[in-house]
Amino acid sequence: MSELTRFLYTPHYAPDKPYYVYSVDCDSPEKISGFIQGYMKCTHCGKGNHFRFYINSKNRHLAKCPDCKEVFLDIEDF
Ligand SMILES: [Zn+2]
């Protein structure tokens, strides 16, 4: 099951534009440089959030929606 940790991400190329990201299954995410990270929309309720992943499974990522709590599969296109 995916555990989410919300953190404020500050891109090194845009330090004045931090935004919130949900880290999947890692409770101490790197806050400046992204690993596998992107904006995904929940396939259940349609709400979008930024997610961070630490496991690369052939561009398919399981995430849990922080809004409706459903788990959904994203196929990477970012
Ligand atoms: Zn949802």
N, CA, C, O and the ligand as a Tripos MOL2 file, in Angstrom:
@<TRIPOS>MOLECULE
protein
  313   311    79     0     0
PROTEIN
NO_CHARGES

@<TRIPOS>ATOM
      1 N           0.8400   -1.1960    0.0000 N.3       1 MET1
      2 CA          0.0000    0.0000    0.0000 C.3       1 MET1
      3 C           0.8750    1.2460    0.0000 C.2       1 MET1
      4 O           1.9020    1.3000    0.6760 O.2       1 MET1
      5 N           0.4610    2.2240   -0.7520 N.am      2 SER2
      6 CA          1.2540    3.4370   -0.8690 C.3       2 SER2
      7 C           1.0350    4.3640    0.3310 C.2       2 SER2
      8 O          -0.0980    4.6690    0.7010 O.2       2 SER2
      9 N           2.1250    4.7930    0.9140 N.am      3 GLU3
     10 CA          2.0590    5.8030    1.9680 C.3       3 GLU3
     11 C           2.5240    7.1300    1.3920 C.2       3 GLU3
     12 O           3.5410    7.2000    0.7020 O.2       3 GLU3
     13 N           1.7700    8.1780    1.6840 N.am      4 LEU4
     14 CA          2.1010    9.4900    1.1390 C.3       4 LEU4
     15 C           2.6900   10.4000    2.2060 C.2       4 LEU4
     16 O           2.2110   10.4420    3.3400 O.2       4 LEU4
     17 N           3.7290   11.1220    1.8320 N.am      5 THR5
     18 CA          4.2890   12.1520    2.6950 C.3       5 THR5
     19 C           4.2850   13.4580    1.9130 C.2       5 THR5
     20 O           4.9540   13.5860    0.8880 O.2       5 THR5
     21 N           3.5180   14.4270    2.4160 N.am      6 ARG6
     22 CA          3.4330   15.7090    1.7180 C.3       6 ARG6
     23 C           4.6010   16.5950    2.1310 C.2       6 ARG6
     24 O           4.8720   16.7490    3.3210 O.2       6 ARG6
     25 N           5.2830   17.1690    1.1680 N.am      7 PHE7
     26 CA          6.3920   18.0620    1.4960 C.3       7 PHE7
     27 C           6.4390   19.2070    0.4960 C.2       7 PHE7
     28 O           5.8840   19.1310   -0.6000 O.2       7 PHE7
     29 N           7.1220   20.2700    0.9110 N.am      8 LEU8
     30 CA          7.2510   21.4390    0.0410 C.3       8 LEU8
     31 C           8.5150   21.2860   -0.7910 C.2       8 LEU8
     32 O           9.6260   21.2730   -0.2620 O.2       8 LEU8
     33 N           8.3300   21.1710   -2.0800 N.am      9 TYR9
     34 CA          9.4420   20.9620   -2.9930 C.3       9 TYR9
     35 C           9.8930   22.2860   -3.5880 C.2       9 TYR9
     36 O           9.0770   23.0720   -4.0700 O.2       9 TYR9
     37 N          11.1880   22.5270   -3.5530 N.am     10 THR10
     38 CA         11.7460   23.7630   -4.1020 C.3      10 THR10
     39 C          12.7050   23.4230   -5.2380 C.2      10 THR10
     40 O          13.8340   23.0050   -4.9850 O.2      10 THR10
     41 N          12.2780   23.5940   -6.4620 N.am     11 PRO11
     42 CA         13.1480   23.2710   -7.5990 C.3      11 PRO11
     43 C          14.3960   24.1400   -7.5890 C.2      11 PRO11
     44 O          14.3100   25.3440   -7.3470 O.2      11 PRO11
     45 N          15.5540   23.5430   -7.8500 N.am     12 HIS12
     46 CA         16.7860   24.3290   -7.8080 C.3      12 HIS12
     47 C          16.8310   25.3640   -8.9210 C.2      12 HIS12
     48 O          17.5410   26.3640   -8.8100 O.2      12 HIS12
     49 N          16.0770   25.1330   -9.9980 N.am     13 TYR13
     50 CA         16.0660   26.0900  -11.1020 C.3      13 TYR13
     51 C          15.0140   27.1830  -10.9170 C.2      13 TYR13
     52 O          14.9690   28.1550  -11.6710 O.2      13 TYR13
     53 N          14.1620   27.0050   -9.8920 N.am     14 ALA14
     54 CA         13.1230   28.0090   -9.6180 C.3      14 ALA14
     55 C          12.8860   28.1030   -8.1160 C.2      14 ALA14
     56 O          11.8150   27.7400   -7.6290 O.2      14 ALA14
     57 N          13.8930   28.5960   -7.3770 N.am     15 PRO15
     58 CA         13.8030   28.5930   -5.9070 C.3      15 PRO15
     59 C          12.6900   29.4790   -5.3620 C.2      15 PRO15
     60 O          12.3320   29.3780   -4.1880 O.2      15 PRO15
     61 N          12.1420   30.3440   -6.2090 N.am     16 ASP16
     62 CA         11.0560   31.2160   -5.7520 C.3      16 ASP16
     63 C           9.6830   30.6020   -6.0290 C.2      16 ASP16
     64 O           8.6590   31.2360   -5.7740 O.2      16 ASP16
     65 N           9.6570   29.3700   -6.5510 N.am     17 LYS17
     66 CA          8.3830   28.7480   -6.8830 C.3      17 LYS17
     67 C           8.2320   27.3500   -6.2740 C.2      17 LYS17
     68 O           8.1010   26.3640   -6.9990 O.2      17 LYS17
     69 N           8.2500   27.2700   -4.9660 N.am     18 PRO18
     70 CA          8.0640   25.9680   -4.3360 C.3      18 PRO18
     71 C           6.6270   25.4730   -4.4880 C.2      18 PRO18
     72 O           5.7020   26.2770   -4.6070 O.2      18 PRO18
     73 N           6.4410   24.1710   -4.4830 N.am     19 TYR19
     74 CA          5.0890   23.6250   -4.5280 C.3      19 TYR19
     75 C           5.0480   22.3010   -3.7710 C.2      19 TYR19
     76 O           6.0780   21.6780   -3.5160 O.2      19 TYR19
     77 N           3.8370   21.8910   -3.4220 N.am     20 TYR20
     78 CA          3.6920   20.6780   -2.6220 C.3      20 TYR20
     79 C           3.7140   19.4320   -3.5010 C.2      20 TYR20
     80 O           3.1100   19.3870   -4.5730 O.2      20 TYR20
     81 N           4.4270   18.4270   -3.0110 N.am     21 VAL21
     82 CA          4.5450   17.1460   -3.6990 C.3      21 VAL21
     83 C           4.2370   16.0420   -2.6930 C.2      21 VAL21
     84 O           4.5820   16.1510   -1.5160 O.2      21 VAL21
     85 N           3.5920   14.9870   -3.1600 N.am     22 TYR22
     86 CA          3.3530   13.8260   -2.3100 C.3      22 TYR22
     87 C           4.3930   12.7650   -2.6160 C.2      22 TYR22
     88 O           4.4450   12.2360   -3.7260 O.2      22 TYR22
     89 N           5.2170   12.4570   -1.6290 N.am     23 SER23
     90 CA          6.2070   11.4080   -1.7740 C.3      23 SER23
     91 C           5.5470   10.0630   -1.5160 C.2      23 SER23
     92 O           4.8530    9.8880   -0.5150 O.2      23 SER23
     93 N           5.7630    9.1160   -2.4170 N.am     24 VAL24
     94 CA          5.1480    7.8000   -2.2910 C.3      24 VAL24
     95 C           6.1330    6.8270   -1.6500 C.2      24 VAL24
     96 O           7.2030    6.5600   -2.1970 O.2      24 VAL24
     97 N           5.7690    6.3150   -0.5140 N.am     25 ASP25
     98 CA          6.5570    5.3000    0.1960 C.3      25 ASP25
     99 C           7.9580    5.7500    0.5660 C.2      25 ASP25
    100 O           8.8850    4.9410    0.5810 O.2      25 ASP25
    101 N           8.1230    7.0270    0.8640 N.am     26 CYS26
    102 CA          9.3990    7.5150    1.3930 C.3      26 CYS26
    103 C           9.0750    8.7040    2.2880 C.2      26 CYS26
    104 O           8.5270    9.7030    1.8220 O.2      26 CYS26
    105 N           9.4150    8.5990    3.5840 N.am     27 ASP27
    106 CA          9.0230    9.6630    4.5060 C.3      27 ASP27
    107 C          10.1030   10.7100    4.7180 C.2      27 ASP27
    108 O           9.9300   11.6120    5.5370 O.2      27 ASP27
    109 N          11.2280   10.6080    3.9880 N.am     28 SER28
    110 CA         12.2450   11.6580    4.0900 C.3      28 SER28
    111 C          12.7310   12.0240    2.6910 C.2      28 SER28
    112 O          13.8850   11.7850    2.3370 O.2      28 SER28
    113 N          11.8270   12.6090    1.9010 N.am     29 PRO29
    114 CA         12.1550   12.8990    0.5050 C.3      29 PRO29
    115 C          13.1600   14.0290    0.3460 C.2      29 PRO29
    116 O          13.2060   14.9590    1.1510 O.2      29 PRO29
    117 N          13.9510   13.9320   -0.6900 N.am     30 GLU30
    118 CA         14.8400   15.0170   -1.0960 C.3      30 GLU30
    119 C          13.9720   16.1950   -1.5380 C.2      30 GLU30
    120 O          13.0600   16.0280   -2.3470 O.2      30 GLU30
    121 N          14.2620   17.4000   -0.9970 N.am     31 LYS31
    122 CA         13.3420   18.5180   -1.2110 C.3      31 LYS31
    123 C          13.7960   19.5160   -2.2720 C.2      31 LYS31
    124 O          13.1070   20.5050   -2.5210 O.2      31 LYS31
    125 N          14.9310   19.2720   -2.8910 N.am     32 ILE32
    126 CA         15.4260   20.2390   -3.8670 C.3      32 ILE32
    127 C          15.5260   19.6460   -5.2740 C.2      32 ILE32
    128 O          15.0970   20.2750   -6.2410 O.2      32 ILE32
    129 N          16.0830   18.4530   -5.3910 N.am     33 SER33
    130 CA         16.1980   17.8720   -6.7210 C.3      33 SER33
    131 C          15.2400   16.6950   -6.8570 C.2      33 SER33
    132 O          15.1270   15.8650   -5.9550 O.2      33 SER33
    133 N          14.5640   16.6350   -7.9750 N.am     34 GLY34
    134 CA         13.5710   15.6050   -8.1910 C.3      34 GLY34
    135 C          14.1840   14.3160   -8.6910 C.2      34 GLY34
    136 O          15.1860   14.3360   -9.4070 O.2      34 GLY34
    137 N          13.5980   13.2100   -8.3240 N.am     35 PHE35
    138 CA         13.9930   11.9290   -8.8770 C.3      35 PHE35
    139 C          12.9670   11.6200   -9.9690 C.2      35 PHE35
    140 O          13.0040   12.2130  -11.0470 O.2      35 PHE35
    141 N          12.0730   10.7120   -9.6940 N.am     36 ILE36
    142 CA         10.9700   10.4910  -10.6260 C.3      36 ILE36
    143 C           9.7930   11.2470  -10.0540 C.2      36 ILE36
    144 O           9.2360   10.8590   -9.0270 O.2      36 ILE36
    145 N           9.4230   12.2970  -10.7000 N.am     37 GLN37
    146 CA          8.4130   13.1710  -10.1260 C.3      37 GLN37
    147 C           7.5530   13.7660  -11.2270 C.2      37 GLN37
    148 O           8.0480   14.1030  -12.3020 O.2      37 GLN37
    149 N           6.2930   13.8890  -10.9590 N.am     38 GLY38
    150 CA          5.4450   14.4870  -11.9670 C.3      38 GLY38
    151 C           4.0310   14.7250  -11.4840 C.2      38 GLY38
    152 O           3.6260   14.2840  -10.4090 O.2      38 GLY38
    153 N           3.3050   15.4310  -12.3090 N.am     39 TYR39
    154 CA          1.9310   15.7770  -12.0090 C.3      39 TYR39
    155 C           1.0270   14.6830  -12.5740 C.2      39 TYR39
    156 O           1.0870   14.3620  -13.7610 O.2      39 TYR39
    157 N           0.1940   14.1210  -11.7080 N.am     40 MET40
    158 CA         -0.6820   13.0450  -12.1390 C.3      40 MET40
    159 C          -2.1000   13.3240  -11.6980 C.2      40 MET40
    160 O          -2.3390   13.9140  -10.6440 O.2      40 MET40
    161 N          -3.0350   12.8920  -12.5200 N.am     41 LYS41
    162 CA         -4.4420   13.0290  -12.1540 C.3      41 LYS41
    163 C          -4.9880   11.6860  -11.7040 C.2      41 LYS41
    164 O          -4.7470   10.6540  -12.3310 O.2      41 LYS41
    165 N          -5.7260   11.7190  -10.6100 N.am     42 CYS42
    166 CA         -6.3700   10.5190  -10.1000 C.3      42 CYS42
    167 C          -7.3940   10.0140  -11.1170 C.2      42 CYS42
    168 O          -8.1780   10.7880  -11.6660 O.2      42 CYS42
    169 N          -7.3710    8.7070  -11.3550 N.am     43 THR43
    170 CA         -8.3200    8.1480  -12.3230 C.3      43 THR43
    171 C          -9.6990    7.9340  -11.7070 C.2      43 THR43
    172 O         -10.6480    7.5810  -12.4080 O.2      43 THR43
    173 N          -9.8100    8.1490  -10.3960 N.am     44 HIS44
    174 CA        -11.0940    7.9560   -9.7180 C.3      44 HIS44
    175 C         -11.8660    9.2670   -9.5910 C.2      44 HIS44
    176 O         -13.0270    9.3520   -9.9910 O.2      44 HIS44
    177 N         -11.2080   10.2940   -9.0290 N.am     45 CYS45
    178 CA        -11.9240   11.5490   -8.7860 C.3      45 CYS45
    179 C         -11.4540   12.6770   -9.7050 C.2      45 CYS45
    180 O         -12.0770   13.7380   -9.7480 O.2      45 CYS45
    181 N         -10.3590   12.4540  -10.4400 N.am     46 GLY46
    182 CA         -9.9080   13.4380  -11.4060 C.3      46 GLY46
    183 C          -9.0470   14.5590  -10.8570 C.2      46 GLY46
    184 O          -8.6150   15.4320  -11.6100 O.2      46 GLY46
    185 N          -8.7860   14.5490   -9.5380 N.am     47 LYS47
    186 CA         -7.9660   15.6060   -8.9580 C.3      47 LYS47
    187 C          -6.4890   15.3360   -9.2310 C.2      47 LYS47
    188 O          -6.0300   14.1950   -9.1820 O.2      47 LYS47
    189 N          -5.7640   16.3970   -9.5160 N.am     48 GLY48
    190 CA         -4.3580   16.2530   -9.8370 C.3      48 GLY48
    191 C          -3.4630   16.7020   -8.7070 C.2      48 GLY48
    192 O          -3.7770   17.6500   -7.9870 O.2      48 GLY48
    193 N          -2.3350   16.0100   -8.5540 N.am     49 ASN49
    194 CA         -1.3210   16.3860   -7.5760 C.3      49 ASN49
    195 C           0.0450   16.0130   -8.1220 C.2      49 ASN49
    196 O           0.1600   15.2100   -9.0480 O.2      49 ASN49
    197 N           1.0740   16.6020   -7.5410 N.am     50 HIS50
    198 CA          2.4390   16.2140   -7.8710 C.3      50 HIS50
    199 C           2.8340   15.0300   -7.0030 C.2      50 HIS50
    200 O           2.5480   14.9980   -5.8060 O.2      50 HIS50
    201 N           3.4950   14.0570   -7.6200 N.am     51 PHE51
    202 CA          3.9430   12.8880   -6.8820 C.3      51 PHE51
    203 C           5.4180   12.6420   -7.1220 C.2      51 PHE51
    204 O           5.9640   12.9700   -8.1750 O.2      51 PHE51
    205 N           6.0510   12.0520   -6.1130 N.am     52 ARG52
    206 CA          7.4580   11.6560   -6.1950 C.3      52 ARG52
    207 C           7.5420   10.1540   -6.0100 C.2      52 ARG52
    208 O           6.9080    9.5890   -5.1180 O.2      52 ARG52
    209 N           8.3310    9.5120   -6.8610 N.am     53 PHE53
    210 CA          8.4950    8.0560   -6.7540 C.3      53 PHE53
    211 C           9.9620    7.6880   -6.6040 C.2      53 PHE53
    212 O          10.8520    8.3430   -7.1470 O.2      53 PHE53
    213 N          10.1830    6.6250   -5.8530 N.am     54 TYR54
    214 CA         11.5470    6.1400   -5.6800 C.3      54 TYR54
    215 C          11.7690    4.7880   -6.3270 C.2      54 TYR54
    216 O          12.9010    4.3130   -6.4190 O.2      54 TYR54
    217 N          10.7000    4.1760   -6.7710 N.am     55 ILE55
    218 CA         10.8310    2.8890   -7.4340 C.3      55 ILE55
    219 C          10.4330    3.0620   -8.8890 C.2      55 ILE55
    220 O           9.3150    3.4820   -9.1870 O.2      55 ILE55
    221 N          11.3430    2.7390   -9.7900 N.am     56 ASN56
    222 CA         11.0410    2.8520  -11.2050 C.3      56 ASN56
    223 C          10.6800    1.4760  -11.7420 C.2      56 ASN56
    224 O          11.5490    0.6310  -11.9540 O.2      56 ASN56
    225 N           9.4050    1.2640  -11.9560 N.am     57 SER57
    226 CA          8.9620   -0.0270  -12.4650 C.3      57 SER57
    227 C           8.4340    0.1470  -13.8780 C.2      57 SER57
    228 O           7.2270    0.1110  -14.1160 O.2      57 SER57
    229 N           9.3520    0.3340  -14.8020 N.am     58 LYS58
    230 CA          9.0330    0.4730  -16.2180 C.3      58 LYS58
    231 C           7.9720    1.5410  -16.4760 C.2      58 LYS58
    232 O           7.0220    1.3350  -17.2320 O.2      58 LYS58
    233 N           8.1650    2.6850  -15.8240 N.am     59 ASN59
    234 CA          7.3070    3.8490  -16.0350 C.3      59 ASN59
    235 C           5.8560    3.6470  -15.6210 C.2      59 ASN59
    236 O           4.9740    4.3960  -16.0430 O.2      59 ASN59
    237 N           5.6080    2.6320  -14.7920 N.am     60 ARG60
    238 CA          4.2630    2.4520  -14.2740 C.3      60 ARG60
    239 C           4.3230    2.6840  -12.7710 C.2      60 ARG60
    240 O           5.1060    2.0460  -12.0680 O.2      60 ARG60
    241 N           3.5060    3.5840  -12.2910 N.am     61 HIS61
    242 CA          3.5860    3.9630  -10.8950 C.3      61 HIS61
    243 C           2.2340    3.8250  -10.2190 C.2      61 HIS61
    244 O           1.2060    4.2470  -10.7480 O.2      61 HIS61
    245 N           2.2600    3.2300   -9.0430 N.am     62 LEU62
    246 CA          1.0620    3.1830   -8.2210 C.3      62 LEU62
    247 C           1.1100    4.3320   -7.2420 C.2      62 LEU62
    248 O           2.1080    4.5250   -6.5480 O.2      62 LEU62
    249 N           0.0430    5.0910   -7.1840 N.am     63 ALA63
    250 CA         -0.0290    6.1960   -6.2340 C.3      63 ALA63
    251 C          -1.3800    6.1680   -5.5520 C.2      63 ALA63
    252 O          -2.3570    5.6260   -6.0690 O.2      63 ALA63
    253 N          -1.4020    6.7650   -4.3830 N.am     64 LYS64
    254 CA         -2.6810    6.8680   -3.6890 C.3      64 LYS64
    255 C          -3.1280    8.3150   -3.7210 C.2      64 LYS64
    256 O          -2.3570    9.2210   -3.4030 O.2      64 LYS64
    257 N          -4.3690    8.5290   -4.1040 N.am     65 CYS65
    258 CA         -4.9010    9.8790   -4.2030 C.3      65 CYS65
    259 C          -5.0970   10.4580   -2.8000 C.2      65 CYS65
    260 O          -5.7730    9.8410   -1.9760 O.2      65 CYS65
    261 N          -4.5170   11.6350   -2.5090 N.am     66 PRO66
    262 CA         -4.6980   12.2340   -1.1870 C.3      66 PRO66
    263 C          -6.1060   12.7690   -0.9710 C.2      66 PRO66
    264 O          -6.4830   13.0840    0.1580 O.2      66 PRO66
    265 N          -6.8700   12.8710   -2.0200 N.am     67 ASP67
    266 CA         -8.2180   13.4280   -1.8910 C.3      67 ASP67
    267 C          -9.2730   12.3490   -1.6610 C.2      67 ASP67
    268 O         -10.0500   12.4410   -0.7110 O.2      67 ASP67
    269 N          -9.3090   11.3280   -2.5190 N.am     68 CYS68
    270 CA        -10.3340   10.3020   -2.3600 C.3      68 CYS68
    271 C          -9.7800    9.0060   -1.7790 C.2      68 CYS68
    272 O         -10.5350    8.0640   -1.5380 O.2      68 CYS68
    273 N          -8.4470    8.9490   -1.5490 N.am     69 LYS69
    274 CA         -7.7820    7.8090   -0.9140 C.3      69 LYS69
    275 C          -7.7640    6.5420   -1.7500 C.2      69 LYS69
    276 O          -7.4290    5.4680   -1.2500 O.2      69 LYS69
    277 N          -8.1210    6.6630   -3.0190 N.am     70 GLU70
    278 CA         -8.0750    5.4940   -3.8830 C.3      70 GLU70
    279 C          -6.6750    5.3450   -4.4740 C.2      70 GLU70
    280 O          -5.9880    6.3370   -4.7160 O.2      70 GLU70
    281 N          -6.2640    4.1150   -4.7000 N.am     71 VAL71
    282 CA         -4.9920    3.8520   -5.3520 C.3      71 VAL71
    283 C          -5.2180    3.7850   -6.8580 C.2      71 VAL71
    284 O          -6.1600    3.1480   -7.3300 O.2      71 VAL71
    285 N          -4.3520    4.4420   -7.5920 N.am     72 PHE72
    286 CA         -4.4910    4.3960   -9.0400 C.3      72 PHE72
    287 C          -3.1350    4.1820   -9.6920 C.2      72 PHE72
    288 O          -2.0880    4.4320   -9.0940 O.2      72 PHE72
    289 N          -3.1810    3.7140  -10.9310 N.am     73 LEU73
    290 CA         -1.9680    3.4180  -11.6880 C.3      73 LEU73
    291 C          -1.7250    4.5190  -12.6990 C.2      73 LEU73
    292 O          -2.6220    4.8960  -13.4520 O.2      73 LEU73
    293 N          -0.5100    5.0290  -12.7090 N.am     74 ASP74
    294 CA         -0.1510    6.0260  -13.7010 C.3      74 ASP74
    295 C           0.9280    5.4670  -14.6060 C.2      74 ASP74
    296 O           1.9010    4.8810  -14.1310 O.2      74 ASP74
    297 N           0.7620    5.6450  -15.8960 N.am     75 ILE75
    298 CA          1.8040    5.2610  -16.8410 C.3      75 ILE75
    299 C           2.5020    6.5410  -17.2660 C.2      75 ILE75
    300 O           1.8870    7.4600  -17.8080 O.2      75 ILE75
    301 N           3.7830    6.5770  -17.0100 N.am     76 GLU76
    302 CA          4.5460    7.8190  -17.0900 C.3      76 GLU76
    303 C           4.5040    8.4330  -18.4850 C.2      76 GLU76
    304 O           4.7380    7.7690  -19.4950 O.2      76 GLU76
    305 N           4.1940    9.7340  -18.4970 N.am     77 ASP77
    306 CA          4.2680   10.4350  -19.7650 C.3      77 ASP77
    307 C           4.8930   11.8040  -19.5490 C.2      77 ASP77
    308 O           4.6110   12.7560  -20.2760 O.2      77 ASP77
    309 N           5.7450   11.8850  -18.5380 N.am     78 PHE78
    310 CA          6.4180   13.1450  -18.2720 C.3      78 PHE78
    311 C           7.9190   12.9620  -18.3510 C.2      78 PHE78
    312 O           8.6680   13.9190  -18.1550 O.2      78 PHE78
    313 ZN         -8.8880   10.6430   -6.2330 Zn       79 ZN79
@<TRIPOS>BOND
     1     1     2 1
     2     2     3 1
     3     3     4 2
     4     3     5 am
     5     5     6 1
     6     6     7 1
     7     7     8 2
     8     7     9 am
     9     9    10 1
    10    10    11 1
    11    11    12 2
    12    11    13 am
    13    13    14 1
    14    14    15 1
    15    15    16 2
    16    15    17 am
    17    17    18 1
    18    18    19 1
    19    19    20 2
    20    19    21 am
    21    21    22 1
    22    22    23 1
    23    23    24 2
    24    23    25 am
    25    25    26 1
    26    26    27 1
    27    27    28 2
    28    27    29 am
    29    29    30 1
    30    30    31 1
    31    31    32 2
    32    31    33 am
    33    33    34 1
    34    34    35 1
    35    35    36 2
    36    35    37 am
    37    37    38 1
    38    38    39 1
    39    39    40 2
    40    39    41 am
    41    41    42 1
    42    42    43 1
    43    43    44 2
    44    43    45 am
    45    45    46 1
    46    46    47 1
    47    47    48 2
    48    47    49 am
    49    49    50 1
    50    50    51 1
    51    51    52 2
    52    51    53 am
    53    53    54 1
    54    54    55 1
    55    55    56 2
    56    55    57 am
    57    57    58 1
    58    58    59 1
    59    59    60 2
    60    59    61 am
    61    61    62 1
    62    62    63 1
    63    63    64 2
    64    63    65 am
    65    65    66 1
    66    66    67 1
    67    67    68 2
    68    67    69 am
    69    69    70 1
    70    70    71 1
    71    71    72 2
    72    71    73 am
    73    73    74 1
    74    74    75 1
    75    75    76 2
    76    75    77 am
    77    77    78 1
    78    78    79 1
    79    79    80 2
    80    79    81 am
    81    81    82 1
    82    82    83 1
    83    83    84 2
    84    83    85 am
    85    85    86 1
    86    86    87 1
    87    87    88 2
    88    87    89 am
    89    89    90 1
    90    90    91 1
    91    91    92 2
    92    91    93 am
    93    93    94 1
    94    94    95 1
    95    95    96 2
    96    95    97 am
    97    97    98 1
    98    98    99 1
    99    99   100 2
   100    99   101 am
   101   101   102 1
   102   102   103 1
   103   103   104 2
   104   103   105 am
   105   105   106 1
   106   106   107 1
   107   107   108 2
   108   107   109 am
   109   109   110 1
   110   110   111 1
   111   111   112 2
   112   111   113 am
   113   113   114 1
   114   114   115 1
   115   115   116 2
   116   115   117 am
   117   117   118 1
   118   118   119 1
   119   119   120 2
   120   119   121 am
   121   121   122 1
   122   122   123 1
   123   123   124 2
   124   123   125 am
   125   125   126 1
   126   126   127 1
   127   127   128 2
   128   127   129 am
   129   129   130 1
   130   130   131 1
   131   131   132 2
   132   131   133 am
   133   133   134 1
   134   134   135 1
   135   135   136 2
   136   135   137 am
   137   137   138 1
   138   138   139 1
   139   139   140 2
   140   139   141 am
   141   141   142 1
   142   142   143 1
   143   143   144 2
   144   143   145 am
   145   145   146 1
   146   146   147 1
   147   147   148 2
   148   147   149 am
   149   149   150 1
   150   150   151 1
   151   151   152 2
   152   151   153 am
   153   153   154 1
   154   154   155 1
   155   155   156 2
   156   155   157 am
   157   157   158 1
   158   158   159 1
   159   159   160 2
   160   159   161 am
   161   161   162 1
   162   162   163 1
   163   163   164 2
   164   163   165 am
   165   165   166 1
   166   166   167 1
   167   167   168 2
   168   167   169 am
   169   169   170 1
   170   170   171 1
   171   171   172 2
   172   171   173 am
   173   173   174 1
   174   174   175 1
   175   175   176 2
   176   175   177 am
   177   177   178 1
   178   178   179 1
   179   179   180 2
   180   179   181 am
   181   181   182 1
   182   182   183 1
   183   183   184 2
   184   183   185 am
   185   185   186 1
   186   186   187 1
   187   187   188 2
   188   187   189 am
   189   189   190 1
   190   190   191 1
   191   191   192 2
   192   191   193 am
   193   193   194 1
   194   194   195 1
   195   195   196 2
   196   195   197 am
   197   197   198 1
   198   198   199 1
   199   199   200 2
   200   199   201 am
   201   201   202 1
   202   202   203 1
   203   203   204 2
   204   203   205 am
   205   205   206 1
   206   206   207 1
   207   207   208 2
   208   207   209 am
   209   209   210 1
   210   210   211 1
   211   211   212 2
   212   211   213 am
   213   213   214 1
   214   214   215 1
   215   215   216 2
   216   215   217 am
   217   217   218 1
   218   218   219 1
   219   219   220 2
   220   219   221 am
   221   221   222 1
   222   222   223 1
   223   223   224 2
   224   223   225 am
   225   225   226 1
   226   226   227 1
   227   227   228 2
   228   227   229 am
   229   229   230 1
   230   230   231 1
   231   231   232 2
   232   231   233 am
   233   233   234 1
   234   234   235 1
   235   235   236 2
   236   235   237 am
   237   237   238 1
   238   238   239 1
   239   239   240 2
   240   239   241 am
   241   241   242 1
   242   242   243 1
   243   243   244 2
   244   243   245 am
   245   245   246 1
   246   246   247 1
   247   247   248 2
   248   247   249 am
   249   249   250 1
   250   250   251 1
   251   251   252 2
   252   251   253 am
   253   253   254 1
   254   254   255 1
   255   255   256 2
   256   255   257 am
   257   257   258 1
   258   258   259 1
   259   259   260 2
   260   259   261 am
   261   261   262 1
   262   262   263 1
   263   263   264 2
   264   263   265 am
   265   265   266 1
   266   266   267 1
   267   267   268 2
   268   267   269 am
   269   269   270 1
   270   270   271 1
   271   271   272 2
   272   271   273 am
   273   273   274 1
   274   274   275 1
   275   275   276 2
   276   275   277 am
   277   277   278 1
   278   278   279 1
   279   279   280 2
   280   279   281 am
   281   281   282 1
   282   282   283 1
   283   283   284 2
   284   283   285 am
   285   285   286 1
   286   286   287 1
   287   287   288 2
   288   287   289 am
   289   289   290 1
   290   290   291 1
   291   291   292 2
   292   291   293 am
   293   293   294 1
   294   294   295 1
   295   295   296 2
   296   295   297 am
   297   297   298 1
   298   298   299 1
   299   299   300 2
   300   299   301 am
   301   301   302 1
   302   302   303 1
   303   303   304 2
   304   303   305 am
   305   305   306 1
   306   306   307 1
   307   307   308 2
   308   307   309 am
   309   309   310 1
   310   310   311 1
   311   311   312 2
@<TRIPOS>SUBSTRUCTURE
     1 MET1         2 RESIDUE 1 A MET
     2 SER2         6 RESIDUE 1 A SER
     3 GLU3        10 RESIDUE 1 A GLU
     4 LEU4        14 RESIDUE 1 A LEU
     5 THR5        18 RESIDUE 1 A THR
     6 ARG6        22 RESIDUE 1 A ARG
     7 PHE7        26 RESIDUE 1 A PHE
     8 LEU8        30 RESIDUE 1 A LEU
     9 TYR9        34 RESIDUE 1 A TYR
    10 THR10       38 RESIDUE 1 A THR
    11 PRO11       42 RESIDUE 1 A PRO
    12 HIS12       46 RESIDUE 1 A HIS
    13 TYR13       50 RESIDUE 1 A TYR
    14 ALA14       54 RESIDUE 1 A ALA
    15 PRO15       58 RESIDUE 1 A PRO
    16 ASP16       62 RESIDUE 1 A ASP
    17 LYS17       66 RESIDUE 1 A LYS
    18 PRO18       70 RESIDUE 1 A PRO
    19 TYR19       74 RESIDUE 1 A TYR
    20 TYR20       78 RESIDUE 1 A TYR
    21 VAL21       82 RESIDUE 1 A VAL
    22 TYR22       86 RESIDUE 1 A TYR
    23 SER23       90 RESIDUE 1 A SER
    24 VAL24       94 RESIDUE 1 A VAL
    25 ASP25       98 RESIDUE 1 A ASP
    26 CYS26      102 RESIDUE 1 A CYS
    27 ASP27      106 RESIDUE 1 A ASP
    28 SER28      110 RESIDUE 1 A SER
    29 PRO29      114 RESIDUE 1 A PRO
    30 GLU30      118 RESIDUE 1 A GLU
    31 LYS31      122 RESIDUE 1 A LYS
    32 ILE32      126 RESIDUE 1 A ILE
    33 SER33      130 RESIDUE 1 A SER
    34 GLY34      134 RESIDUE 1 A GLY
    35 PHE35      138 RESIDUE 1 A PHE
    36 ILE36      142 RESIDUE 1 A ILE
    37 GLN37      146 RESIDUE 1 A GLN
    38 GLY38      150 RESIDUE 1 A GLY
    39 TYR39      154 RESIDUE 1 A TYR
    40 MET40      158 RESIDUE 1 A MET
    41 LYS41      162 RESIDUE 1 A LYS
    42 CYS42      166 RESIDUE 1 A CYS
    43 THR43      170 RESIDUE 1 A THR
    44 HIS44      174 RESIDUE 1 A HIS
    45 CYS45      178 RESIDUE 1 A CYS
    46 GLY46      182 RESIDUE 1 A GLY
    47 LYS47      186 RESIDUE 1 A LYS
    48 GLY48      190 RESIDUE 1 A GLY
    49 ASN49      194 RESIDUE 1 A ASN
    50 HIS50      198 RESIDUE 1 A HIS
    51 PHE51      202 RESIDUE 1 A PHE
    52 ARG52      206 RESIDUE 1 A ARG
    53 PHE53      210 RESIDUE 1 A PHE
    54 TYR54      214 RESIDUE 1 A TYR
    55 ILE55      218 RESIDUE 1 A ILE
    56 ASN56      222 RESIDUE 1 A ASN
    57 SER57      226 RESIDUE 1 A SER
    58 LYS58      230 RESIDUE 1 A LYS
    59 ASN59      234 RESIDUE 1 A ASN
    60 ARG60      238 RESIDUE 1 A ARG
    61 HIS61      242 RESIDUE 1 A HIS
    62 LEU62      246 RESIDUE 1 A LEU
    63 ALA63      250 RESIDUE 1 A ALA
    64 LYS64      254 RESIDUE 1 A LYS
    65 CYS65      258 RESIDUE 1 A CYS
    66 PRO66      262 RESIDUE 1 A PRO
    67 ASP67      266 RESIDUE 1 A ASP
    68 CYS68      270 RESIDUE 1 A CYS
    69 LYS69      274 RESIDUE 1 A LYS
    70 GLU70      278 RESIDUE 1 A GLU
    71 VAL71      282 RESIDUE 1 A VAL
    72 PHE72      286 RESIDUE 1 A PHE
    73 LEU73      290 RESIDUE 1 A LEU
    74 ASP74      294 RESIDUE 1 A ASP
    75 ILE75      298 RESIDUE 1 A ILE
    76 GLU76      302 RESIDUE 1 A GLU
    77 ASP77      306 RESIDUE 1 A ASP
    78 PHE78      310 RESIDUE 1 A PHE
    79 ZN79       313 GROUP 0 **** ****
